Amino acid sequence: MQNLISLLLLSPVLALAAPQIIRPDNNVLAVPQTLDGIEISRIPAKPAVAEVVAAAIPRDGWTVTCDSAQPGNDCSNALDGNADTFWLSGSDATLPQSIVVDMQASRIVGNITIQPRNDGNFNGNIGQHQVFLSEDNQNWGAPVAAGTYFDDARLKTTIFTPGNARYVKITSLSEAGNRGSVMSIAEVNIYDATDLPPSPATAGSWGLTVDLPLVPVSAAIEWASGRLVVWSSFSWNDFVGASGHQTVTAIYDPATQTVGSRTVTNTDHDMFCEGLSMDADGRIVAVGGNSDRGTSIYDSTTDAWTDGGDLVKPRGYQAQATLSDGRLFTIGASWSGGSSTDNPKDGEIYDTATNAWSALPGCPVTPMLTSDPEDVSLGHIYRGDNHGWLFGWKQGYVFQAGPAVAMNWYGTSGTGSQSAAGNRAGDADSMNGNAIMYDAVAGKILTLGGAPRYRDSFSTSNAHIITIGDPNTTPEVTRINSMAYPRAFHNSIVLPDGKVFITGGQYYAVGFTDQTPQLIPELWDPATQAFTQMAPISIPRNYHSTGLLLPDATVYNGGGGLCGDGCATNHPDAQIWTPPYLYNGDGSRAARPAIDTLSATEVAVGGTLTITTSGPAVTGFSIIRISSTTHSVNTDQRRIALTPQSTVGNSFTVTIPEDPGVALPGYWYLFALAKGGTPSVAKFVKITSVRIT
């Protein structure tokens, strides 16, 4: 059920070799004793290229063809076993350029590696690219991988869902440094996989692998085009250093399957380990982190990042939530900017109209602390106030569901307020677990997994449903059947049909390692409260992984690592999961309803929308707030089922809930649902509210 060769490539060195930390200027820094609290000696070192190549399929008798080549740089050089020779496409050729490897027999393959030319000249490095599989060199189908490679001489690894193939085609769509239109490869290797995936009708399917020019530690949807915005830190694969003045970002466009990159310098902000949420205008608001006071705002209408002002208190690893009045609330975060022991990281509120943060001294951080043994050993708070599970709710209140076993209400009027909300019955502290509001109208939150301490701890498979009502009342907590697999550092995504998809994570929680990965995702059904195992992933998604719902109702799942150039567990890629609701019972694609028209693309709480559809008969609608995520925290996503109040043919009228604490202001996906929960492609709808005073 797993691609063993992929795992071999991802973490082949389990010895105690310490990786070097190499900066973009190629200066090697002194190796620190720890990386984010993890002893360097415990982080698997990146294997030598020779070790990786040795695990490949032997290439005896293989042949290769290409679209063009320069004299002395024939495409056969890509299979000659000599990394000092390379294929170089014709100097007058135009992109795209392709190279096709014939393995002479069909086999199950799961990944490729590409060695760029190593003569010190980057000309021809592959940027935008696609990877295809074929049995006959004629029928190639959709790409199994696409994206952008980083412009350097490092070995490139692309892991994809295993498939049968005799032929593998690599197509270059751009030169990585925009130096022209040639393409070069020193060596290409292909690797066996052990199993084909199960039927997508019951387990869904992992499709496209997206190669990214960074490790996507943070991710968000931008509503103007439905593209995915991802970022790492000041470096594409590292966060340690004195930069703090920039962030490496990328944008994946699902419509074109292309990836663009940008280094954001104008906000003077390293956004790694930030608090993150989407505001009432659909802007991505990243706060604190490596630059522990900064606020950076991405506006999809201008495709630009701007400076949003400074926090009152420096923070990193905080949670952040959008409120019913459109303001933003944040609390906690002693990972950077000092400890809450010395300077309590109590709540703050952000006014998006004035771009100003204000302190809320009545929102103390102490009641939401976990009892992390690492804090005891350090003698101060470092982990205990990290990654709160926050939910904006009615009347400007915030409900804190975890990760501490103690739950709390925070009020944001005036100087703020706090009241205890009891404990999650039958649970313990669940750091790096997940909390998902899967039914906002009923106030229902699903909590999943986590561990009693941030690291060096076995995770749990615990699952609970928390039902919240009016602010400052005690919620109902129900323990339900557990997940099949214990998880920490996983990601959970609510789907249009109300089910929740859980992917990745570790059994034993420790950062920067691919050990004890949970490779089999699960799908939770709120109707039966049962967990069903889904198609296995090919790439471990552990610490620093991310997951989000895309507009076409598929799921993005990417990242993991960010531990420097010498680390074996950096995953600058993502995969796209297609849920079972998009398949017929025989594995063919299901017909989908379509939303043809909307009476408005902006609606106030309590307002109505008239929707016309085509295709299969529509049985209902749902809205899901578009969201952002980092470090397994997603405070934006919530789902609301919409039942039509009137139906005339293919025209339906639905009503948005009237409370802005339920239907938070901002941009939402609108899905039409057919029989079996098959969703349409989403339309974007902005829900507005008035400020609560």
N, C-alpha and C positions, 0 to 999 in steps of 0.2 A: 504493500500500500504506500510505499514511499520510494522516491528516487534516490537510491543509495549512492549512486555515483555523484549526484549533486551534493549530497552531504559530505562525501569524501573531499570534494573540491572546496566546499565551504569551510570545513574545519578539519583539515588533515593533520594538523600538528597539535597534539594535546600535551606536549612537553611544556616545560616551564621557561621557554625562551621568551625574553622580554622584547617587545617591539620597540624600535626607535620611533620617536616623534619627529616627523619631518615637515617643515613648514613649506608654503608655496615658494619661498625663495631658496629652497633646497638646503637651508641651514639645519643641521641636526642639533636639537636641543638636548640637554642633559635629561636622561630618562627619569621621570618623577617616580616617587615611591608608590603612589596610587593614582588611579584615574577615576574620578568621581567616587572615591571611597573604595574602589576595587584594587587590590594589590596587582601591580603590573605583571608580576610573575604568574598570575592566574589567567591572564588574557592570552588566548592562543595566538601565536605569531603567524603572520602570513607566510605560506609556504613558498619555497623557491619555484620559479617557473618550471624548472626541470621536474620537480615533484608533481606538479599539476599535469604537465604533458605526459608523464609516465603513466598516468591513470587513463589516458585517452585510448580509443579504439586503434589498434595497429592499422597503418595506412598502406600496407603492402598491396600493390596492384591497383590502388585507387588512381583515378584520373581526374583532371580538372579542366574546365573551359572557362573562358571569360570574354567579355564584350570587346576588349581591346587590350593591347600591351605595348610597352616601349621596348625597343631592341635591348637585349640583355636582361630584361626584367619580365620575363614570361610568367604567366600565371602558374606554371608548373613549379615555380620557386616556392609557392605557398604550401607545397606538399613535400619538399625535398629534405626536410629535417635539419636544415641549416638556417638558423635565425639571422645570419648575416646577409643572406640573399632575400630578395623580396619581389613580389609582383607589383608593377606600377602600370596603371592603365595609360592608354595613349594620351599624348600631350595635347592632341587636338580633339579628343573625345569629349562629349558633353555628358553631364549627369542626367539621369541615373546611370551608374555602371554596376554590373553584376559579375559575380564569380560563382560557378556551380561545381560542387564536388560530387563525383559519382563514386559511391562506396562499393559498387559492383554487386551488392546484394542488399535486400531489404532487412531492416532491423529496427528495434525500438530505440529511439534516441531521445535524450532529454536536455542536452546543453552543448554549447560550442565554446571554444576559446579562440581568440584572435591575438596574435602577437604583432604589434605594429613594427614598422621598420626601426632598427636600433642603431642607425648610422649617425644619429645626432640631428638628422633633418626630419622635421615633422610633416613635410609636404606629402599630402596624400592620406593623412590620418582620417579615418572614417568618423564623420559626425552623425547626422541623421541617417538612419539605416532601417532595413527590414530584413527579417530572416524567414525563409519559406522552406517547407518540406514537400517532397513529391515522391511518388512511387514510380512514375514513368517519365519524368522530365518534361511533361506536357501540362498536366493538371496540378497547379500549385496551390489553389485555394487562397484563403486569407493568410496573412503573415502570422507566424507563431510568436514573433517578437518584433518590436519596433522601438524607436527612441533615439537617443543621442549618447555617443560615447564622449568621455572627457578627452580633451586634446593633450595627450601626453604619451609616453612610451610604455606605460604600464600594460600588463596583460589584461585583455578585456574578456570577461566571462558573461555569457548570456545563458540563463537557465529558463527552460520553458516547459509547458505541460508535455509529458512524453507522448510521442506519436510514432507511427510506422513510417519509414522513409528509406529510399535508396539514394535519393538526391537531396542535397542541402544547398540552398541558394542564399547568398548574402548580397544585398543590394545597397549601395551607398547612394543616398539622396543629397548629401552635402559633404564638403570637406570641412573637418572639424574647426580649423582656424580661418576659414573663408579665404584660403590662399589660392584658390583655383578650382578646377573640376576634376583633378586626377584622384585616383583611389589606390591605396597601397595596403598590402598585407605581407608580413614576413612568413608567418605560419598560421594555418588554420587547423584546429583539431576538433574532433567530434566525440561525444561520450555516450556510452550505453545508458539506458534506463532499465529498470527492472520490471515495471508494470505499466500497462495501459490504464487510463482512468476508468472508473465505473460509469454506468449509464447516467447521462445528465438528467434524465427524466426523474430520477429519484435522488441524485446526489449533487445536481448542478455540475458545472464544469468550469475549470480554470482555463481561460483562453489566452489572450495576448499577454506576453511579457513586455513591459515598458522599461527600456534601459534609460536611466536618468544620469545626468552629469553631477549628481550629488546624492548623499544619503538623505532621504526625505523624512526628517524627524518631525516636521510639522506640515500640515496639509489643510487646505480650505477650498471650498467651491466658490467661484466668482459667478454671480448671477447673470451678468450681461451677455456672456457667451456660453456658460456651462463648462468652462475650462477648469482644470485643477491646478491650483497654485501650491507649490511645495518649496520647502527651504530646509537648510541644515544649520550652519553657523557661519563664522567668518571664513571658514574653509569648507570645501565640499565634503571632506571626510573626517574632520577633526573639530573640536571645540576648545582645546586647551591652548592658551597663549595669551598674549597681551594685546591682541587686535582690538576687539570691542567696538569697532567703528564701521563694520559692514556686515552684510548677510548675503550668502550665495543662494539664489533662488532659481526656480525653473517653473515653466508652465507647460502642462500636458494638455493638448487639444484632442479629446476623444473623437471628434468629427474627422480630423485629418490624420490622427495617430502620429502626430509630430510633437517634438519637445523643443522649446526654446529656453534659453538661459539668460540670467541677468544678475549682476552683483549690485546690490543696493547699497549705496554709499551716502546718499544725500541726507538720510535720517540719523547718521552717526550712531548706529544701533546694531549690535550683534543680538539677533532675536532668538538665539538658542535658549531653550528652557524657559520660555516666556509664559505668561498667562495669555489666553487666546479666546476670542469670541467674535461673533458677527453682530454688528450693531443694527439699529432699526432701519438704516438705509442700505443694508447689505454690504457694508464695508468690513474688511478684515482688520481687526484691531489686535495687535501683538504688543504685549506690555512686559517690561522688565527682562529678566533672564541674564545672559552674560553681561549685557549692558543693563545694570540692575535698576535704573530709573527711567529708561527710555520708553516711549510709546511711538509705534510706527503704524500707519494706517494705509491700507491698500484700497483704492477706489477703482472698481472694475470699469466704470464709465470713462475714466481717463487713463486706465492701465498704468497707474503711477502710485508710488509710495510717498507719503508725506509724514513730517514730524508732527506728532500729536501732543507734545508736552511731556513733562516729567511727573513721575509718581511723587507722592509725599514721602513715602518710605521706600527704600530700595528693596527689590524682591527678585526671586527666581524660583521656579517650580510652583508658583501659585496657581490656583484655579480662578476662573473669571466667568461671570455670567451676565447676560443681558436681562434687564428688568422689564416689568410691565410698562414702565413709562419711557423706555428706550435708553435709560442710563445704564452704565456698566458697574458691576460690583466685583471687587477682588479682595482676597484675604489670604494670610499665611505667606509661606515661601521663605525659608531660612537657607535655602541652598546657596543663594548669593545675597550680597548686601548686608551681611551680618546675621546674627541669630536672634530669634524671638526671645531668647533668654535675656538678652541685654536691651533689646529694642523691640518690644512685642509687635509682630506684624499684624496688627488689628486691621479692620476693614477700611476700605476707601471706596469712594464713589466717583465715577467719571461722567462729566457732562459733555456729551458729544457736540452740543451746540457751541460751547465755549472752549472745548479742548482743554478742560481743566480738571485735575484730580483734587478731591477734598477728603480730609480724614473723617472717619466715623469712629470716634473713641468708644461709643456705646456698642460696638461690634467687636468684642474681644476674641482673639484667636485661641486663647487657652482652652475653652470648652471643647474645641474640635481636634485637639491634639491626639495623635496615636501614642501608644506606649512603646516606642521603638528602642530596643536595647542599645542600638548604636548611639542614641542621644545620651543614654546613661553613661556609656563608656567614654564619650567625648566630654561629658560634663556640661553640655549645653544643647539646645534644640537645633537640630540639623535636618532631620527627616520627618519629625512628628507633625509639621504643619504643611506638608507637601500635598499637592494634587487633590484638593478637596472636591467632593462630588456635590456640585452646586446646581440648583434649579431655581431660576426666576419664577415667581409665583404671584398670586393675587395681592393687590394693594401695595405693590412695590416690595414685597417680602422675598426673601431667599430661603429655600430649604436646603440644609446641608445634610445629605444622606450618608456620608462616609468621607474617607475610608475608615476613620475611627469608628468604633462600635457605637459611640455616643453620637446622637443626631441633635441638630439644633435648628431653630428658626432665627434668622437675622432680619431685623427691620431696617429700612434705609431712610426713613423720615428723620428730619432734624439731625441730631448727632448719632443716630443709630440706636438699635436695641438688640437684645439677645434673650432667647428663652430656650431652655432644654426641651427636647422632644423625645426623650427616652432612648433606649438602646435597640439595635437590630437583634431581635430575639434569636438565640441559637447561633449567633455569629460572633466573630472576634474582629479585631482590627484587620482590615483587608486592603492594605496598601497595594497600589498598582492593579486593583480590580476595576470593574466597570459598573456603571450605573446608567440605565437607559429609560427615559420616559416614553414608554411604548403606547400609552393611552392617556393623553393629556387631559381630556375631558373628565375622565374618571380619576385623575391624579395618580395614576399607577406607574411605579418605577420598578424596573427589574434590576437587581444587583447580582453580580456574577464574579466569583473567584476572588483573587487577591491573595496576599500573604500577611502574616502578623507582623513582619518587619520588612523594611525596604529591600534588603538583600540578604543572601545567605539564609534563606528560609524556604521551607516547603510551602507551595501554594495550596489553596483549597479548591474544591469543586462546588462550594456552597452557592446556593441560589435562593434569593428571597424576593418577595413582592412587597413593596412599601406602598401604601395607599394614603395619600395626604389629602386633607380637606382644608378648612379655613386656617389661616395663619395662627400660630401660637397654640394649636391644638395638637394632641398626641396622635401620630399616625398609626395606622394598623400595619403590623409587620407579620408576614406569613412566610414561614420557611417552606419551600417546595422541593420536589425531587432535585437532586444534584445533577450537575453536568456529568458527562461521561469521563471527562478529563480535568484534573486540577490545572488551573492556569493563573499566571501573573504576567503582566506586560502584554496582555492580549488586547484585541479590539472587538467591539460589538456594535452592530449597525442595525437599526430598525428599518424594515423593508416596507414597501407600499401596502402589502397585504397584512401587515401587523406582526408578522413573525420577526424574530431577532436572529441575526447571523453572528456567530462567535468564531473568531479566527485567530490562530497563532497563540503565542504565549509560551511560558515555560512551566514545567513541573517544579523545578528548583530555581527560585528567583535569584539570579545574579546577573549583573550587567555584562555586556560585551563578550558574550559567549553564545555559541549555537548548541550548547549541550542541553539535554533534557527538553528539546522542543516538542510542543504539541502540534503535530502536523495534520491532524484530522480535525477540521472545523465541525461545528455543530449548529443546528438550526432549532430554535425554540419556538414552539407553537403556543400562543396564549390560550387557545381554545382547549387544548389538552394538557397544557403545562409539561409537555414531553420534549426531550432533546433528541434530535435525530442526527446521526453522523453524516457528514457531507464528503464530497470528493477531497482527497488529501492535497495539501499544498506541496510544491516542489522546493520551496525556499523557506527556511526557518524565519519566522517573524516574531522576534523577541523584544528585548529592550530597544527603545527608540523606533519601534514600528508604528505604522499609522493605517487607518482604514476609514473609508467614507463611502456613502451612497452617491452614485453618479446619476445624471439626469435621465439616462436610458434605463434606469432601475437595475443596473449591474453594480458591482461593488469593487472599489479600488482597495488593494491591500499591499503596502510596500514598506521598504526601509528595514532598519535594524542596524545597530553598530554605531558608527561615528567615533571610532577609537584610534584614528591616526593612520598614517601610511603603512606602518608595519603590522597592522592588525588583520587577522584572518576573517573577521566577522562583520566587515562593512558590506552592506547590501544596497548599492546604488541602483535599485530597480523596484518594480512593482508588478503585480499580476492582477488581472481583471477576472472576477468570478461572476458567472452567469447563473442565477438561481433556477431551481427546478420549475418555477412558474412560467419561465419562458420556453419550456419544452413540452411537446406532446409525449404521450406514453411510450411511443416508439423511438424517442430520442430526436425526432425532427423538431424544427422550430415551431412554436405555437403562433397562431395568428394573434395579433395584438390590436386592441382598440386604439383609436386615435382621437385626440382632442382637436377638433377642427376650428372652433371659434370660442372666444370668451367674451362675455359682455363687458369685462373690464380686466385690466392687468393690475389694478390697485383697488383695494377694498378695505373699508374700515371694519373693526371688530363689530359683530352683529349685523353686518351687511350681507347682501346676497350676490351670488354669481350665477349667471345663466351660461350653460355649457352645451355646445353641440358636438356630437361625436360621430364617428363612422367605424365600420369594421364590426367585429363580434359584439354581441349584445352586452351593454354595460349594466353591471349589477350594483355598482356603488363607486364612491370616490374616496380618496384620502389626500391629506396634505401632510408633508414632512418638512420641517424647517431646515433649510440648507445650513451646512454646519462646517465646523473647523475642529481640528484635533491635534493634540500633541501629548506624548507620554501617557497614552491610554485614556486621556480625559477628553470628553466631548460634552460640553454643557449646552450646546446649541440644539442638538437633534431632539425632536419630539414629534410624535405622530398624532393626528386627529382624523378619525373616520368621519366622512360626510355622507349622510343619507339624503337623497334628493327629496325636497318637499313637494315638487311637482315634476311631472314627466309628460312631455308631448312628443311622441315619436322618439327621435334621437336628440331631443332638447331637454335638458335637466336644469333645475334650479336648486342650488344648495345654499345653506346659511352658515356663515363663519361664527364660531362661538363669540359671545358678546363680552367675555372677560379678557382683557389684554394680558392677564397673568396666565391664562390658558393658551390663547393664541398670541404668543409673544410678537411684538412688532418686528418686522423685517421681511425678508424674502423666503418664500416657501415653494417647494415642489408641489404641483397639483397633478395627481395621477387619476386616470379613469381605470376602473377595474372590471375585467370580464370574469366569466365563470372560471373557478379554480384559482382566482386571484391574479390572473395574468394582467399586468399593468400596461398602460400606454407609456410612451415617452413623456416625460414631464413637461408641463408648461410652468413658467415662473410667475408667481403672483406675490405682490407686495401687500402685506397686511399692516394697517396703520392703527394707531391708538392715540388717545390724548394723554398728556402727562398727569399722573396721579399726584395730588398735593396733599 
